[in-house]
Amino acid sequence: MKYEESNANEALAMEKVKHFSHEHLLSLVQFQTTDHSISNENSDKEDEDKDDIVEADRHVGKCKMCEEEIYSFHLCYYSCKDCDYSLHKLCAQLPTTQQNHPLHPGHNLTMSKGFQLQEPDISLRENDVNTEWKCEICKVWRKKFYNYHCYICKYTMDIICATMSEQKMDHPGELLIKGKIDGQMFSHPHPLILLETLLNESVSLHDPMKKEELLCDGCVRPITTLPFYKCSQHDCGFVLHEWCTRLPSEIQHHHDHPQHKFVLLPKVPRKFFGVFRCELCKLPSNGFAYGCKRCEYYVDVHCAFIADVITHEAHPNHLMLRCKSSADQSRRACKACNYYMGIQLGFHCPTCDFYLHIRCALLLPRTIKHKYDKHPLSLRYYPAENHSSEYFCEICEDEFNPEWWFYHCSTCATSMHTACAPLKLHCEQSTTFKYKNIRVFRYINVKFGGTHEISNHPHPVTFVQGINDDGQCIECDEPLQYKMIFKCFKCKFALHHWCVT
């Protein structure tokens, strides 16, 4: 017991840092995904006629260092409880001195908010903040902006370019992603264009209400705001959040695989269509991954940065610690889905013996909006008060046990499984996931789309999620519903993802 209390106190201390840029302590805040596109309970009639669920990229304002928005896909950030001051976790952890930076090796680079001309400003005072300077990478003139500077070469780069992990800026607004990983070069085959306006563009921002889907190829989360990167080739649908272009190229001493470093991989090797199973959340993904090629151990980019400690609305009075269940704890049930924890990663309150799978803890929005109800639906952790009848899911029409998490509208007494309320555009009854004890939409980390040529079929087949109408697999004769499949839209040809190979 003393050991558990010590761990909890240690975790609490880790929550606060004293950062050189701010006078007060900053606290680490963990996001729980919430749909902030919902404004109030009284949606107008136009909203009632719109379709599907909205998952907005929740944001809390701008980072005071890089001056870019802090969104829910960043998972956590540092914030001052006394004033309006927040930092991306990555920005807060930037060193004041960079040694042997890949864009300027050989000399130390020092950080400052102002123009640096003479010796390194060790105290990081804001001297010469009104003097303009030009970033040597993107060629943008700036002032009052954090930068790294080599006083020997008079070489300056802003912190955005300094954290682009060996990426090469061909010219302002165009990016050719290149990174050195395990001695080999990887790149997207075409230059990427930074879109700061959608004027005359052939792409639209993600908006389920208009049936527009735009998912980042890195984190597989919706792109709902500008700017973002888009492939310069019109027939290529590759897009990236601006933030995802600055993911670190490697992670040393990761909690769950400390023996080898993780490297950033745009596609996991030897996995057809890049689809792999994350070792931590156990969900399939075809986005960017961090992994160890030697051990073939891969995690999605969200699980790569899971915090050691979180707070959760379902258990608000105590911190929950990151844990990996032991053999005797593996039969403990997750409080969200009542499914065994197993010997895998989760969160645990040692005081109350309260467990959550990481996917249940971090991937369920607290509030959603759905076409089956004109009001917002809240994530419920217990049965709703004064609910007199049984609980039925409005999507799959099955009865369910309200002791396990579900979405509910108190005004209309509407309820649905969390797995039947996916975060993307697929919400037809025929695409809901049949295993209702799995509370998270199974394909939240999969970007469907893209085509493949099959040698024994004359038409290209498209990567989609199977529905009931797709019938049986042409190869194994098993049902295609709920599965990742390749489907021909010109004829009745369809087969499982794994049957293609």
N, C-alpha and C positions, 0 to 999 in steps of 0.2 A: 504493500500500500504506500509506503514511504517513497518507493521508487516511482510509482505512478504519479504521486503528488509532485515529486521533483521534476519529472518529465513535463507535467502540465505547467509548472512555474517557469521552466526553461523555455517552453513554447511561447508562453505569454511574453517573456522578455524579448523573444525574437520578433514579436509583432511591432516593436517600436525602434526607430533609428533616429539618430541626430545627423541631419544632412547639412553639408556646408552651405547650401543655397538658401536655407531657411532658419529662422531663429527658434522655432518651436520643434518639438518632437513630431515625427511623422509615423503614422500607424499603417501597417499593411492591411488592406481591405480586400476581401475575397468576393468576387462577383457571384451572385446567383442570377441566372439569366431571367430577365423580366421583359415583357413586351411593353415598351413605353409608347408604342403607337396608339395605345388605348387612352383616350383623353378623359372620358367620364362614362357613367352608367347610361346616360341618355344619348345614345348614338342616333344620328339623324337617319331618315329613311334611306338615303343614298347608301349609307354604310350597311344597312340591313340587307341590301341586294347584292353586296359584294361577296366574293367567294373566298373560302379557305382561311388559313391561319396566318397571322402576321407574327414574325419573330424579328423585331427591330434589333439592330445592334445598339444595345443600351450604352449610353455614354454619360460621363459625369463632368464633362468640361475638357479643357485643354491642359496638357502637361506644361508646367512652367519652364521646363528646360528646352524641349524640342518644339513646343507650341503646336503640337498636333493633338487631335482628339484622343481621349481615353475611352475605349469601347469594351463591351463585354467579352469579345474574343481575346482580349489581353489577359483575361482570367483574374488578375489582381493588380492593384496599384497602391501607391503610398499617398496618404492624405493627412492633412493637418486638421485636427478636430477644433482648433481655435479660430481658424480663418480659412478662406477659400484658396487653398494651395494644395495642388496634387501633382504627382509625378508618375510617369510610367515606371514600372518596376525596373525595366532595363535601363532607363535613363538614370534612375536613382542609384543604380549599382555601377555606373560608369566610373572608372578610376580617374583621379585627378591628373595622373601621369600615364601616358601610353608608351610602352616600350616596344620597339621594333614593329610598329604598325605596318600591315601589309601594303598600305598605300603610300607609306613613307618610311621604309625600313632604315635602320642604322642610327637614327637619332631619336631622342625622347621628345614626345609631344606633351605640352602642358595645357590644361583646360582653363578657360576664363570666359566670362560673359562679354567682356569688352575686347577692343582691339589690342593685340599684343605686339609690341615693337621691340622692347628691350629684353632683359633677363626674365626668366619664368616668374610669373606672379604666384608665388607659393601659397599665399593666403587667399587667393581667388577673389581679391577685391575687385569691384566693378570699375576699374580705371578705364578711361577713354571709351566709355560705353556709347557715346554719341558719335564716335568716329566710324565711318563706313569701312568695310573691308570686303574682299572678294574671296569666296571659297574656291580653292584651286581645283576642286573636283567638278562641281556643277556650274561654276562660273557665275553664281548668283551673288550680287552685292547685298551685304547685310550689316546691321548694327544692333546692339543690345541682344545678341544671340550667342548662346554657348558654342564654343569652338575649341579645337585643338590646334596648337601652334608650335612650330619648330623655330626657335629664335636663331639657330645657326643658319638655316636656309631661308628664313622669312617666309615660311610655308604655312598656310592656314587652311583648315577645312572645318566646315560646320559639323556638329555632332550627328546630324542625320547621315551625311555622307560617310562620316567616320565609322558608322556602325553598319554599313551596307555589306560587310563580310566579303571583301574582295570582289565586289561587283564593279563593273566598268561602265562609266557614264560616257556614251559616245558623243552626245551633245545634249543641251538642256531639253528635258522633256522626253528623251528616248533612252531606254535602258536595255542593254544586252546583258542578261543575267549570266554571270560566269563565276564559278567558285571552284577552288581546288579541294578535292575531297579524296583522301587516301591516295594521293599522287596522280589521280586521274581528273580530267576536266569534265564537268557536266555543264550543260546549258540548254535553254529552250532554243530551238533552231532558228527562231526569228526575233528581231528586235521588239521590245515592248514599248508602247507609247503611253506616256502618263496623261490620262484624260482628266482635265480640270473643268471641262464643260462638255455637255452632251449635245451641243448644237450640231445638227446635221450628221450625227453619229448613228450607226446602225445598231447600237446596243443600248438597252435601257437598264436602269437600276432595278434591283430586285424589288418586286412589288406583287405579292401573292393576290392582292385584291384585283389587280389587273391581269393576273395570270402571267406575270413576267418573272422569270427565274434567272438570277445571276449569282452563281456560287463561285467563290474563290477557289482556284485550283490548289492553293496551298493549304488553307485551314478548312476548306469545304463549308464555309459559313457564308450567309448572304452578304452581298456588297450592296449597301443601301445608301451610301454617301460618296461624294467625290472628295479628293481625287482617288483614282485607282489605275492600275496598269492593265493594258489590253494589248494582245498580240497585234502587230502591225498588218498581219495578213488577214484579209476579210473572211477567208474561209476557215480560220482557226479560232476556236472559241476560248483560248487560254486567257484567263484574267487573274489578277492578284490584287488583294488589298495592298495599299502602299506599305502598311506595316509589315506584311508578310515578306516583302522584299528585304527586310532588315533582320530576319531571324538569324541568330548566331550560327555560324557554319559548323560548330561542334560544341559538345557539352562534356566536360571532364567530370569524372567521379559522380555519375548519376546515381541517385538513391538505389535504384532497382537493378543496376548493372555496373557497379563501381569498378570492376576489374578491367574494363576497356572503355575507351572514350566513345561517345555517340557522335556520329556525323550526320549532317543534314542531307537528306536524299529526296530529290524531286519525285522519284519513283523507286519503290523497293525493287531491287534486282530479282530476276527470275520469278516474278509474280505476274501472271497474265493480266494485262490491262492495269497493272499497278495495284491490284487489290490484295491487301494483306489483313491479317487479324492483329489488332493492337494487343500487346502482351499485358497491358494493364487494365483497360476497360473491357477487353474481350470482344469489341465490336469491329466489324469489317471497315476498312477505309481504303480509299485510293488517292488521298491527298499526300502532301509532303509528309515525310516521316523522319524521325531520328532513330538511328540504329547502329548496331554492331554487325558488320558483314561477316566477321569471323564466326560469331555464334548464331547468326541469323536471328537476332533479337531486335524487334522493331516496335516502336510506339508512335502513335500519331502526335502531331505537334501540340495538341492540347494536353495530353497526358505527360508530355515531356516536361511540362512546367507546373505540375500540380503542387500546390502549397503544402507545407508541412502541417499547418494548422488552419482550420476554418471555423467560422461560426455559421450556424444554419438555423433558419426560421423554425424548422421542426423541432429543434432542441436549443432554444435561445439562451438558456442560462449558463451553459458551459461551453468551453472550447472543445472542438473535436480534433483529435490527433490523427494524422496519417498513420496507418498501420497495415501490416500484412499478417493476416490471421494465422495463428499457430494451428497445429493439427487438432488440439482439443477445442479451439475456438471456431473451427471451420463449420461446425454444425449450428452455430449461432445464426439467427435469421436477421436479414436486413429489414429495418423498420419501414422501408418504403414498399418493398415488394414481397416480403415474407419468404424470400428465397434464400437458401443457405449462402453464407459469405464465401465458403470454400477457402482454399489456401490462395488467396489473391488480395490485391490491394483494396483498401477501403478507408473509412474514417470511423473512429471509435472514441466514445466518451468513457474514460476509465472510471469515473465516479458513478455513472448510471448504467454502465454496461450497454450503451446504446450504439448500434452499428448501422452503417450505411455503405452500400457499394459506391464506388467513385462515380459511376455513371448516374446512379439515382441521386447522389448528392449534388452533382454539378451540371447535369444536362437537362433538367426539367425546369422550364420557366415557371415563375410563381404566378403569372397571369397570362392568359392567351385570349385571343378573339377567334371565334369560329363561325362559319357560315350557318351553322345549325342553331345559333342563338344570337340575338341582337345585343346582348350584354357581355361584358367581359366574364370569363370563367376563371375562378381562382383555384390554385392547387390546394387540395384539402388533404390534411394529414390524419384526420379523424372523421367519423360520420358527421354530417351536417345537422345542426340543431333543428328541432321541430320538423324533421323530414319523416313523414308518416308512412310512406310506401316503400316498396323495395327499390333497389338501385339498378337501373338498366342503362347501358351505354347507348347513347343516341346514334352512334355510328354503326357498331356491329350488332346492336340490339340484344346482346347477351346480358344476363344478370351478373352482378359482381358484388364482392364483399367490400363494404365501405371502410373496413379496418385498414385497408391498404390504400395508398395514395391514389387520388383520382381528381379530375377537374369537375367543378360544380358551379352552377349559377343559382344563387339562392332565390332570386326573383322569379325565375321560371321553373325552378326545381329540375334543371337540365344537368345531366351528368355524363361523363365519358371516361373511358380508360385513358390513362396517359399515353399508352402505346398506340391508341387509336387516334390520337390528336398529334400527328407528326408535325415537325417544324418546317417542312417543305411544302410543295404544292400537292403532294399525293395524299388526298384525304377521302377518296372514294371508298365506299364500303368494301369493294373487292380487293383493295390493296392493304387493308389493315393487317397487322401482325397477329398471328393466331395464338402465340404463347403469351397470354395476358399477364403472367407473373413477371414477364420482362417489361419493366415500366417505361423504358426509353425506346423511342422509335429505332428499330434495328439499323436502319440505313442513314442515320443522322450524319455519319462521316463518309458517305459515298456520294460522289457526283456522277449522276447518270448522264448519258449522252455519249457521243462518239460512235463511230462505226468501225466495222471490221469486215474484211473479205474472207470468206470461207471457200476453200478449194472446190467443194462439191455442190456449191449453190451459186446461181448466176447473179444474185443481187446482194448488195451490202446489207449487213445486219446491224441493228442499233442496240446499244447497251441500255437496258431499261429494267424496271422492277416488274416482276410478273404479276398479272392479275388473273382472275378466274377465267376470263374469256380466252386466255392464251392456251388453255388446255394442257396437253401432255408434251413432254420433251420429245423431240424427234429422234433422239439418241437412246435415252434410257427409259422412256415411256412413263416417267414419274411426273406428278403435277408441277406446273411452273409457278402457280400462285405463291406469292410471298417471297420468291427467290430472285436473285440477280440473274438476268437472262439476256440472251441476244435474240432479237426478234426482227424478222423481215416484214416491213410494212407494205410490201407489194404482193405477198402471198402468205399462206398460213404456216410458214416455216419459223420455228422457234426452238431454242434449246438452252439448257442451263449454262451459266458462266463456266462451270467446271467441266462441262461436257464438250466445250469447244476445243479444249486441248487434249 
